[in-house]
Amino acid sequence: MPTVVPGTTIDRYRIEAVVGAGSMGDVYRGIDADLQRKVAVKILSERHRDNRELRARFVREARAVAAISHPNVVQVFTTGSFDGRPYIAMEFLDGIDLGSSVAKQGPWDSGTAAAAIRDAGLGLQAAAHAGLIHRDVKPTNLVLLQGGGVKVTDFGLAKPLEPGDEPALTAMGVVVGTPDYIAPEQARGEQIDQRVDIYALGGTLYFLLTGMPPFRTGRPSDDKYLKVVARHLRNPVPDPRERNPDADPELSELTRSMMAKSAEDRPPYVQLIAHLDDIAARLDAGPRRPSTNSRQPSARPAPSDGSGGRTAPTPFVGQHNQPAQPPSTAGGASVARAPGNQHDNGEDAATRPYLPRSEGSEVVHPRMPVWLKATTVLAVLLFAVGLTLTLLGPRGFGILLAP
């Protein structure tokens, strides 16, 4: 649990309140005494004080985000040490993560969802230009800001696109990511690139449209980690319209193409962002962005932190039937959520605020060639062995599943 009390000063940052606690760090809202602005301060958890690997990963997160300069990516200000633990001071995000928004208000309309995923795509494209793969794109790592726009947060699992540039923090054969949004090649522990982020972004779009991750059934016994991962490997990509008949047909097809089993079949960022931009404009969910036609990503400036007063946020200008938003929460890299809303990776569906599955949404297992069945069974067995070894000890071969 958080160990820094309000009123504590960490270098030039005065801690005001606890925002939340994640698997790796505790997050606080603070004030920069020099610049008199709100900041989010993330400190490595006390229980990880002596864990060299997590300390190195924590610092790597700060460096990864600092390498990206884009309005749709959370900004890092400084790093330092407090009480023998590293900390990151970053942009304070006044908003709500997409997972919490859907849990509170239900699925989004298609235009709003397209505009949000477009913004996230711009941020992830900027990360790819900086040579980084996020590896943990999911609803709770995307923040809807007060006044409009979405920012990508939590680069704690990011890795360089060039394999030789990555420190030896993740052992060979270790699978990293969140089961609900993990790309097939990522689940198999293969060499990956930015297309795993496009896959996860497609799964997030599916979640926004339906209120449930793509391969969840809503039955706790069927929604354990390994069963969900197995569906990512072998099941057909579901159509959002099976759970939400009101989902836009063009956006639904784009969702499925983003989640193509083969990375080669997924649209590249330039094409994806342009397509989302067209759909958002057609559905009157916001102005077109000319930047989507250029190689270098850009976006409209991020709104202010809303400290001048709270009003009901408007996610995207000109958008109809937008989801009503609850009071805002603070956010930063891995902190854009309030305590108790970390719900997009629970052990089973019984503990998660997902909406009931609609009729016709049963997962269908297609007939498969014998060789493909054997390959799938072997992959799942290896995955299970890794998970077992991880549970037996903190080091060695295993599976690192993000919370």
N, C-alpha and C positions, 0 to 999 in steps of 0.2 A: 504494500500500500504506500501512497505518497508519504515522504518523510520530511519535506520542507514545509515549514509553517508560514502562513501569510505574514508579511512584514520583514522576512529575511531578505538581505541584499546579496546578490550574486554578481560580483564585479559591479557593473553599472546598472544592473537590472534589479528592481525592487519587486519581489513576488507579492501578488495581490490575492490570488485564489488558485485552487486546484481545478484543473480542467478535466483531467481524466488520467487513467493508467492503462498502458498497453503492455504487451508481452515483454518489451525490451526497455521501455522508459516511462517515467512519469512526466506529465505535462502540466504546466502552470501558466496562468496569465500573469504578465508582469508589465512594468513600465520602464522604458529606457530613460534613465535619469538625465542623460545628456541631451537627447532629442525629444523627450517628452512625448513618446508615442507608445502605443500598446505593442507588446511582443508576446510570442508564445515561447516559453522556455522548456525544452525537453531535456531531462536528466536521466542518465542511465539508472535503472532500478538498483536499489541497495542490494537485492539478492544476487545481482550480477556483478557486483563490485570486483570480484576476483576472477571473473571469466574473461580470459584474454581474447578469445575469439569474438565474443559479443562486444567487448570494448572496441576492438578493431572494426567490427561491422558498424558500430554506432558512429565512429569517426568517418568511416567510408560513406555513410549516408549523407553527412554534412558536405563532404567534398563532392559527392555526386550531384546534389542539388545546387551547390554553388557553381558548378560548371554550366548550369542552364540559366539563361536569362530570357524569360518569356512571361508575358502577362497571365498565361494559363498554368503556370507552375509556381508553387509556393516558393518564396524567396528566403534564403538563409542570410543572416546578418553576420554573426560571429560564432566562434566556438571557444570553449575554455574548460576549466576544471573547477569543480566545487566539491568539497569534502572528499577528495580523492576519486571523484567520478566525473567523467566527461559530460558536458552539456552542449546543447545547440540552441542559440537564440535565433528565432526566425519570425517571419511575417505572421501577425495575428490575423486569422481569417474569421470574419464576422459572418457566419452562415451556418449551414447544416449539411452534413454529408448526405449523399443520395440514398444510402441505405436507410438512414433514419427518416428521411423525408417520405419514402415509400411506405415504411412501416407505420408512420403516423397518418398519412393521407391517402394511401392506396396508389395504384398505378398512375403513371403520367399519361397525358394525351400525346399523340405521336409527334406533333410539331415541337412541343417543349422538349421531348426526349431527343429528337434529332438535333436540336440546337445545343443541348447539353453535351451530347456525345461528340458533336463537332468541336466544341470548345476543348473537351478532354483530348480529342484527337490532335488538335493543334499543339497542346502541351506535350503530348507524347511524341509527336513529330519533332518538336524542338529537342527533346531528350535524345531521340535517335540521331539527330544532327550533331549532338554533343558526344555521340558515341556510347550511349547508355541504353540498356534494356531495363524497364521497370521491374518486370517479373511478378508483380503483385497488384495488377489493376483489378479493382473491384469497387462496388458502390461506396463502401465506407472510406475509400481512399480518394474519392472525388467529392469536392465541396462546392455546393451551390451557395454563392455569395449573396448577401443582402444587396438588392439593387440590380443584380444580374451577373451572369457569367459563372463559369465553373473553373476550378483550379485543381490540378493534380497534386497530391500529397504523398507522403510516406514512401521514400525511396530507400528504405532500410534493406530491401532485398535486391536493389539494382546491381547490375553487373555490366562491365564494358562489352561492347559489341565484338571487340577483338579479344579472343580467348587469352592471349599472352599478356594482356594488360591487367588481368584480374588477380588480386592477391589470393593466396591459397587459404581462403576462408571456408570454402565449401568443398567437401571431399568429392572425388569422382564417384558417380553413381547416386549421389544424393539428389532427391527431387525437391525443388523449392517452389512454393506457390500456395494458392488457396484452392482446395479441391473443386469448389463450385465454379471456378473460372479458369481452370488450368487447361492449356492447350495440349493436344495429344502428344506432340513431340516433347513437350516439357514434362509431361507425366511419365514418359518412357525414359527420361534422363538423357535424351539426345542433345547434340549441339543445337543451340537455338539462336534466333535473332529477333529483331523487333516485331516480327509477325506473331510472336506469342502474345504481345501486348494488344495487337489488333484482335486476336481471338478473344482475349479476356474483355476487351472493350465491347465486342459483339455480345458476349454473355451479359455484360452490364446493361447494354441496351435492351436485351431480352427482359432482364429484371425490371427495368423501368416501365416497359410496356405491359408486363403481366403481373408483377408483384412477387415473382418467384424466380430463383435461378433456373437456368434451362434444363438441367437434368435432375431436378428434385421432383419427387412424386407427392410429397405432403404426408407420406406414411413413415413414421420414425424408423420402423424396421427395415425399410427399403432405402433409407437416406443416410446410411453410414458412409464414412469417408471412402472406403474402398469400392463400394457399390457405385457411388457417384462418379469416381474417377474412371471406373470401368465403362460407364456409359459415355463419358467423353471419348474414350478410345474406340468404341464400337457402334454406338447407337446413332441413327440418323439425326441430323441437327433439327430440333423441333421448330415448328412455325409458331411465332407469337400469337397468330390469329386463332390457334387451337384453344388458347386460354383467354384471349381477349379479341373477340370478333371485330371490335372497333379499331384495332390496330391498322395503321395505313398499310396497304398491300405492298407498295414499293419499299417502304421502310422495313417491313417484315422480311422481304426477300434480301435486302441489304444485310439485315441482321444475320441471316443464314449464311450469306457469302462470307461475312467476317469470321464466321465460325466453321469454315470449311475444314474438313479433317486434314487435308493436305495444305501446308503453308503456301505452296505455289498457287493455290486457287483463291487465296485471300487478296482483297484489293490493297494496293499500296496506299500510303498515307495521302499522297496528293490526290489520287482518284477518290479515295474514301471521303476526304474532307469536302471536296467539290460536290460529291453526290449528296452528302448530308446537308450541305449548304443549299442545294437546289430544293431538297425536300422541305427544309425548314422555311424557305422563302415561299414555296407553294402552299404550305399550310399556315402561312402568316405567323410564323413563330419568331420573327426577327429579321433585321436587314441582312442582305447578302454581304459576304465578306470577300472583297476582291483579292485578298491575300491568298486564298485557296488556289489561285491559278498560278502562283509563283512557287519556286522551289523552297525559298526560305519562309518559314512560318511566321505569321504575325497575327495580332488580334487587337480588338479595341482595348484601351487602357482599363485596368482593373478598377472597380469602384472603390470608394473610400471605405474605411472600416466601420462606418455607420455610427461612430461615437457621438455624432451630433444629434442623435435621437433615433428611436426605433419606429419604423413604420412597417406595414405589411410588405414584404419584399416582392418585387416583380421580376421573376427569373429572366424573361426575355421580352424585349419591347415588341409590342404588336401581337403577342401570343394570346390565343383564346383558350379558355377552359384550363388555365394553368392551375397546378396544385397549390392549395393554400399552404402557407408555411407556418410552422410553429415558431416560438421564440428562438432567436439565434443562439448558436453555441460557438465557442472559440475553436479555432483549428490551426494546425500547422502540419508539418511532416509527421504523419501518423497520429495527429491529435485532433483532427477535424471531427470530433464526435464527443458527445457528452457521456459521462459514465452511465453504464446500463444499456447503451445502444450499440454495443459491439456485437452485432447479431448476424453478420453475414458469413460466419464460419463456425457455427456451433456444432457440437458433437452429433446431434440429430435434430430432426425437424421439430421435435416436441418442445425444444427450448428456444425456438426461433419464431419471431413474429411474422411468419409468412402468411399470405392470404390463402384461403382454401383453394385447392385445385378445381378447375371447372370440368364439366363433362367433356369427355373426348380427349383428355390430356394424358391418358395412360401412356407410359413409355413403351414403345413397341420394339421388340428384339427381332431384327430381321434374320432370315436364314443366311448363314455364312459358310464359306468354303472351309473344309477341314483344316487346311494349313493356317487360315486366318484365326480360326478358333484356338488352335494350338498356340499360336503366337500371342493371342490375347490372354489366354490362361497363364502362359509363362510370364508375361508382363505383370499381371496382377499378383502372381506368386512372389515375384521379385519385389514388388511394391510392398506386399505384406511382410516379407522378411525384413526389409529396411525399416518399416514401422516398428516391428517387434524389437529390433536391435536398438532403435532410438529410445524406446520405452525402458529398455534394460540399462541404459547408461547414457550419460551426457555426451560421450565422444564416440567417434568411429562411424562406420557406415550407417546411414539411416535416412529418414525423410524429414525434411524441415517444412512443416505445414504452417503457413502464416495464420495468425489468430484472426 
